[in-house]
């Protein structure tokens, strides 16, 4: 068995760290959107990413994040597929002073009249439109 010399391994580790730094925004997106990353290494002097996303929209967003860093993605190879068994990430919002369910729905769902969707997404915290919210409360924001 022939193994790489220590110098070659150190060179690959340096290159991996360089590429991870360059693509930090992509890796951050992956970590916050329930993307399962199966492989992350250097292959043929490129960052190699392989994994699964919860849905097609997040898969497209991963590619958009890659292209935002390098439109030609000349130093990255990526393979992602949709695995519907992976749960989509939950979007949350922390209530601030002056907020109302109407205002939160307007900001996040595009229309204040959609506030019942926020109530439905937070059954342990909100019962109905008369539920009181307080600064610091963390609410789940449903998909629009």
C-alpha positions in Angstrom: 0.0 0.0 0.0 1.4 3.4 -1.0 0.3 6.3 1.1 0.7 10.0 0.5 3.7 11.6 2.1 3.1 13.9 5.0 3.9 16.9 2.8 1.2 15.9 0.3 -1.4 15.5 3.1 -0.5 18.9 4.6 -0.9 20.4 1.1 -4.3 18.9 0.7 -5.3 20.1 4.2 -4.2 23.6 3.3 -6.1 23.5 0.1 -9.2 22.2 1.8 -9.0 25.0 4.3 -8.6 27.6 1.5 -11.6 26.3 -0.3 -13.7 26.0 2.8 -12.9 29.6 3.5 -13.8 30.7 0.0 -17.1 28.8 0.1 -17.9 29.6 3.7 -21.3 31.1 2.7 -22.2 27.9 0.9 -21.2 25.8 3.9 -23.2 28.1 6.2 -26.3 27.8 4.0 -25.9 24.0 4.0 -25.6 23.8 7.8 -28.7 26.0 8.4 -31.0 24.4 5.8 -30.9 20.7 6.8 -28.7 19.7 3.9 -27.0 16.4 4.6 -23.4 16.7 3.5 -22.0 13.2 2.9 -18.7 14.3 1.4 -16.5 17.3 1.8 -12.9 17.0 0.6 -10.4 18.0 -2.1 -10.5 16.0 -5.3 -8.5 17.0 -8.4 -7.6 20.3 -6.6 -11.3 21.2 -6.3 -13.7 21.3 -3.3 -15.9 18.2 -3.6 -19.4 18.5 -2.1 -21.9 15.7 -2.1 -25.1 15.3 -0.3 -28.9 15.5 -0.1 -31.4 18.4 0.3 -34.9 18.3 1.8 -36.5 19.7 -1.4 -35.8 21.0 -4.9 -35.9 24.7 -3.7 -33.1 24.2 -1.2 -31.1 22.2 -3.8 -31.4 25.2 -6.2 -30.4 27.6 -3.4 -27.3 25.6 -2.7 -26.3 25.9 -6.4 -27.2 29.6 -6.3 -24.9 30.0 -3.3 -22.1 28.3 -5.1 -22.6 30.5 -8.2 -22.6 33.6 -6.0 -19.1 32.7 -4.8 -17.8 31.7 -8.3 -20.1 31.9 -11.3 -17.9 29.5 -13.2 -17.6 27.2 -10.2 -14.1 26.3 -11.5 -12.7 25.0 -8.2 -15.8 23.1 -6.9 -17.6 19.9 -7.8 -21.0 19.4 -6.3 -23.5 16.6 -6.4 -26.8 17.1 -4.6 -30.1 15.3 -4.8 -33.5 15.6 -3.1 -34.2 13.2 -0.2 -37.8 13.8 0.9 -37.1 12.0 4.2 -35.0 15.0 5.3 -37.2 17.5 7.1 -37.3 21.0 5.7 -35.8 23.6 8.0 -38.1 25.6 10.3 -38.1 29.3 9.8 -38.4 31.2 13.1 -38.9 34.8 14.1 -38.1 36.4 17.5 -40.8 38.8 18.5 -39.7 42.4 19.2 -41.5 45.3 21.0 -44.3 46.6 18.9 -44.9 43.4 17.0 -48.4 42.0 16.3 -49.4 38.8 14.6 -50.7 40.9 11.7 -47.3 42.7 11.4 -45.3 39.5 11.5 -47.5 37.9 8.9 -47.2 41.0 6.7 -43.4 40.9 7.0 -42.9 37.1 6.5 -45.9 36.0 4.5 -46.6 39.1 2.4 -50.0 39.8 3.8 -51.1 40.5 7.4 -54.4 38.6 6.8 -52.3 35.4 6.8 -51.7 35.7 10.6 -53.9 32.5 11.2 -51.2 30.5 9.5 -48.7 31.7 12.2 -51.2 30.7 14.9 -51.6 27.3 13.3 -47.8 26.8 13.1 -47.4 27.5 16.8 -50.1 25.4 18.6 -48.1 25.3 21.9 -47.8 29.1 22.1 -50.8 30.6 20.3 -54.4 29.5 20.7 -56.2 32.2 18.6 -56.1 35.8 17.4 -56.4 37.0 21.0 -53.2 35.3 22.0 -50.7 37.7 23.5 -47.1 37.7 22.2 -44.1 39.2 24.0 -40.7 40.4 23.0 -38.4 37.4 23.0 -41.0 34.9 22.0 -39.8 32.7 19.2 -42.5 31.8 16.7 -42.3 29.3 13.8 -43.1 31.0 10.5 -44.8 28.6 8.1 -44.1 28.3 4.4 -46.2 30.9 2.5 
